[in-house]
Amino acid sequence: MRVNEKIRNISFWIVDFVSGGKVRRHYLDIKDSIENPLEKAVLDKQSKFLKDVLKHAVTSTVFYKDINPENLENFPVVNKEIVRSSYQKIQSQKHKNSKKIGVSTSGSTGASFTVYQDINKKARNTADIIYFSELCGFYIGYKLFYLRFWNMFKMKNKLASFFQNITPIDVFDLSSDSIKDLVDVLKNDKSNKGMLGYASSFDKICKYLDTINSKPIHCKLRSVIGMSERLDPLTKKSMKKYFDVDMVSRYSNAENGMIAQQPCQKEYFTINWASYYVEVLDFNSDTRVTPGTLGRIVITDLFNYDTPMIRYDTGDIGIMNYIENKNIARLVLTKVEGRKMDMIRSTSGEILSTSILLVINKYKEVKQRQIIQKTANQYLIKLKTENNVFEKENEFIKEFKEYLGEDALIKLEYVSEIPLLNSGKQRAIVNEFSA
């Protein structure tokens, strides 16, 4: 670390120490739980966290008051709409007058809503982020280039921005000129740095560097984390090529926090069992699927006592399975496929993985793409190409029929740009058909 980075790092932990050291205690607990997942003391501690939050929900909320807390499966599965409409009943009566922090979803795929977290949960989430950021090379004190739609969020105050060393980059301004300016800033900045932002933003940066035949950029970029959208493996390869950094994908949401993250050079996601209990449930019932089966990702937040989030359907789907690492078999998320509304089906009704997007990547003339399912067998694929020219159109449609079905009716539409959502995210797959 450089001197100014050490000052920021030490300052953060001094402030935490003076405030009672809550973040440090959570950090050490998370580190112990993730790095020693099968130790009895760790398993017992996680079991206690789960039992405590279930008991708290039953004894302090109207919504859960009639449930036997001895078994998680006694609790109903809730979703964003249920939490929003029943918020007064779900919120803890014990915490109504306590200090709390409001966190809001962007509403990019529906109406936004706000969940309140108690101060201990806020400290836990901060510690989660610190620990998982360190796993991919980012430490407090490093400069962070944060790519998001900043108009949707409160900007950090000047003092917080100084200690956190954040440089905000608005994704709505990612034109070729602004990307060039960003790259120049990265080149000229001598500090250790990281980047965090929507996955599609890094795809844009890499495609710009492709167009100018850029050479590798040496700029002390230590960490790059993509969030909120599916991270294309080709984007990871391009970031490695241009910046010599192992980019990872982070699975999190606004209402809960840091749920899982890819280890460097891996495609699976390490689950944050320290702070959440994660289930993958069947699409048509609230029963758990067997390992290796695609289902709904449902989480129980072990630390939000203001608003107990028990068996909360995140709206995302994925696969949980065992992987062996250092002779330890642990449950991880081998796939996080994105929101159910962002999944399409073949004409036979089979759910298709978002990896279908990889088919398009071999067509280098395609700069941006979006697949929209209109009906059971009608699909619209929006493409951005140079001058709306695509000589491999017939080959492209023929290849997609292999995945969508030979009876698929595929229409191509050439556009100047795939528009971003109000949140700044980009939906690569859209399902407008309700079976």
N, C-alpha and C positions, 0 to 999 in steps of 0.2 A: 504493500500500500504506500501511496505517496503521503506526505506529511498532512496535507489538508484532508485527505480521505481518512487518515487515522484520527484526526481531530473530530470529524463528524461522527465516526464510529464510536469513539470513546464518549463523546458528548451524549449520544443517544442512550448508551447504557448507564451513564451517570444520572441522566434525568429519570430513567426507569428505576434505578436504585433509590434515588431520593423519594420517588413516588411509591416505594414499597417493594420494588423488584418483581412485580407480577409477571411482566413479559418474560424476564429471565427464567423464572420458575416454570412457566408454560413451555418455553423453548427447550429446556433441559428434559422436561417430561416427554415432549414430542420426539426429541432426538432418541431418548431411551426406548420409546415404544416402537418407532420405525426401525431402529437398528437392532433391536432384540425382540422380534415379533413373537417368538415361541417360548420365551422365558415365562415361568409360572407367575412371577410377580407382575409382569406386564399384562398377561392375560387376565389375572385377577383384578388388576386396576381397571382395565377396559370394561370388564364385566360389571364392576361397581359403578363406573360412570354411567353405563346403560341403565342399570337398575335404579340409580338415583334420579335420573332425568325422567324415567317412566313414572316413578313414585311421585315426583314433583308435579308432573302433568296431571295425574289423577287427583292429587290433594289440593291443587291450587287453580284448576281451571274448570269452567262449566262444561266445556266441550268433552273432556275426558273423564269426568267425575264418576261415571258408572262402570268404568272398565277395570278389570282385574289386571294390575300391573306386573304380575308374575311372569308374563310371557309377551314378548313384543308382538307376536302374531295375533294377540287379542285386540290390538289397536287397528283402527281403520286406516286405509291408505288415503291420504289427502293430496290435493293438488293446488295449484296457484289459485284457481277460482274458489275452491272450498275455503282456503285460508283467508282470501280476501272477503268473502261474503260472511264468514263466521269469526272474523278477527276478534271481536270483543269477547267471544266465548273461549277462544283459543288462548288469548293473552292471560298470563298469570295474574291472579288477583293479588298475590303477595308482592308483585313487582310494579303494580300500577303507579305507585308514588315514588319509585326508585329512579335514579338517574339512568338514562338509556340513550342509545344511538339509533337513529333511523337510517336504514339502508333501502334503496329503491331499485327495482328492476327498471330497465330502460323502456320496456313495453314494445320492443322491436317486433315481436311476434304476437302481440295482443296488448291489452290494457296494462299499464304499469301499476305497480302496487308497492307499498312500503311495509317492511318488517322491522320491528324494533328489537335491538339486542341489548342485553345488560352489559355493564362495563367489563365484567370478567370475560364474557364472550368476545368482546372487542379485543381485549388483551390476548386471548387465545388465538384469534384470527391473525393478529399482528405477528405472533410467534410462529404460526403456521407458515405465513408468507416468508418470514426471515429464514426459517429452516429449509424450506423447499427451494428458495432462491439460492441458498448456499450450495445446495446439491448440484446446481448447474452453473456454479461459478460466479454468482453475484453476491457481494457483501455490502452491508450498510457502510456508507461512505463513498462508494462508487457513484459515478454519475449515471442517472437513469434517463434514457430517452423513451418517453412514454407516448405511444401512438394510440390515440382514441379520438372520439368525437367530443372534444372538450366543451362544446356548448351545452351538452347534455349533463355535464357534471360540474360541481363546484370546483373552481381552481383552488389549489393549495394557497394558504396565505404565505406571505413572503418569508416569514421565519420558518414555517414548516417546509417550504420549498428549499430553503437554504440547507437545513439539516438533512433532509431527505435527498437533496441534490437532484431534483427532478427537472428535466427539460421537456415541456409539453409539446407534442407534435400533433396537429389536428389532421385526422385522416381525410377530411373533406378537402384538404388543400394539397393532397398528394398528386400534383401534376408533375410532368417531366421536369419542369423548372424547379419546383420545390424539392423534388427528390435529388436533383443535382446539388442544390444548396445544402440539403441534409448530408449528403455524402461528403461534400467539401468540409462541413463542420466536423464530421466524424474524423476526417483525415487530419485536420489541423488541431484537434483537441488531444492533448497529450495524456489525459487522465485515463485511468481504468474505467470502463463503462459497460453498461448493459442496455438492452432494448427490450421493451415489453409492449405488446399491442395485438390488435386483431391480426389473425393469421393472413388474411387477404392483403393487408398492408405490406407485409414482407414479400408476398408474391409480386405485388406491383413494383417494389424496389428491385427485386431480382430481374424482372422482365425489362425494366429500364436499363439495368446494367448489361443485359443481353443485347439490347438494341445498339448500345454504344461500344460493344465488344470490350468491355472493361477488363482490366487486369485485376488480380487480387488486390484488395485494399487493406493496408496495414494500419490499424487504428486502435489497437488495444481493446477491441470489443471482446469482452470475456464471457458474455452470456446473452442469449436471445430466447425469449419466451413468447410463444404464440398462444393466444387465448380466444375464447368466445366463438370460434369457428373451427371447422375441421382443418387441420394442418396437412397440406399436401406433402408427401415425402419428397417430391421433386423440389419443393421450396427449401426443405431442410438441406438437400444436396447443394442447391445453389448458394445458400447462406454459408455453407462450409467452403464452397469454391471461392466465393468472393471475400469472405471475412474470416475464414479459418476458425469458425466457431460451430460448436455442436448445438444446433437449435433444438428446443424441446417444446412440446405442447402441454399446456396446463388446462386441467378440467376444473372449473370453478363456476360459481354463480354469485350474484349480488346478495341474494337473500340468505345464503348460508356461508359461503367462503371457499376456502381452498380444499377441494375434495380429492383430487388425484393429479399426478404429474408424471410425465415420461422421464425415466432416467436418460442420461446422455447416451446417444447411439443406440437407443432401444425404441421399439414401437409400442410396447405395452405401457400401462399407466400404474405406477405405485399408488395404492390407495392410502389415503390419510386415515388409517384405522385409529390413530391416536385421538382424533376429534370427531369422527363420524362412524356410524354403523351403516354399512352399505349392503343393500340387497338388489338382486335382479329378479324381477317378477314377470310372470306370464302376461301376454298381451290381453288375454280374455278373462283372467281371474287374478286374485291377489295372492296366488301361491308362488313360491320360489321355483325358478327353473333350475335344471341340473347344470353344473359347470360346463361351459362351452356352448351354451344355448343363448341365442339372442333374446333380449327381453327389456323391460322398462327399468331404468335405474331409479331406485327409491332409497332415500337416505334418512337416517335419524341423526339429528344434530345433538351431540352429547353435551353441549355447553351453553346453548341459548335458553336460559331460564326465564327470560322475560316473555318470549314467545316460543313455547316448546314446538319444535318442528319434528313431529314423530311420523315416521313412514311417509315422508314427503316425496311424491312423484315429481322428479325434476323436469319431466317432459322430454328427457333424453333417453335414448336406447343404447344398449351396449352388450358386451359379453364379458362375463367374469369367469376366470379359469385359473388353474394352478400353474405356476412356473417354478422351476427349481433354480435357485441361485445360491452358490456356496453351500451346497448340500442341504439347503432349507427350502421346502416347498411352501409357497405362500400364495394366497389368493390375490390376483391383480385384475385389472380391467384390460383384457386383450384387445378390446375395441370400444371406442366411444363414438357412436355413429351420428350424434346430433339429435335434434328434436324430432319427435314423431311426425310433426307436420312437415318436416323437411325430408321425409323418406318417400320414395316412390315404389310402385309395384310393377312387376312385369304384367303382360296381358293375361297370364295364368294366375295372377294374384300373389306371386311370390315377392316378399320384401327384398329390395335390392340394396346392397351396401353402397354407401357413398363412394366407395372405391371405384364405382363405375365412372367417376369423373376422371380417373387415371387414363381411361381409354382415350380421352380427348387430348391428353398431354403429348401424345406422340405426333399430333398434328401441329407442327410448330407455327403454322400461319394463323392459328387461333390464339388471340391475345386474351380474351375473356369469354366466359361461357356460363350459361344458366339453363338447367333442364326443368321444364314445367310439365307435370302430368295434368292433362285437362279432363280426360275421362278414363274409363277402364282400358282403352286401347289407343288413346290419342295423346301425343306428346309434342310439345313445342320446345325446340332447342334454340336459344338465342346465342348468337355468335358475334364477337367483334373480330373482324379481320381487316387487313389492309385494303382500303378502297372497296370493301364489301365483296372481295373476290375470294372464292374458295374452290379451287380446281378439283379437289378430292371429295366433293359433295356426295357423289353417288357411293363412293367407297365408304365414306363416313356413315351414311344412312344404313348401308348394308351391314356394317360392323355393329352398329347399335341394335339392329334387329336381332342379332345373335343373343343379346342380353335382354332386350325388352320383349321379344317375341316376333316371330315371322309375320304375325298379323298386326303388328304395331303400325299405326299411322303416324309417321314422323314428319313434322314440318319444321323447316329451318327459317329463322328470321335473323336478318343481319342488322345489327344495331351499332350506334356510335359509342355506346357505353352501357354497361350493366349498372343501373343506379344502386347506390347504397341505401340501406334503410335509414330511418331517422336516427338510429343509434350509432350509425357509422359502420355497421357490420354489412356483410354482403352475403346474400343467400344464394348459394350455388345450385341448390335443389329446392323446388317448390312443388307441393302437392295440392292442387286445387280440386281434386276429385275425392268425394266422400263416398266410400263404398257402402 
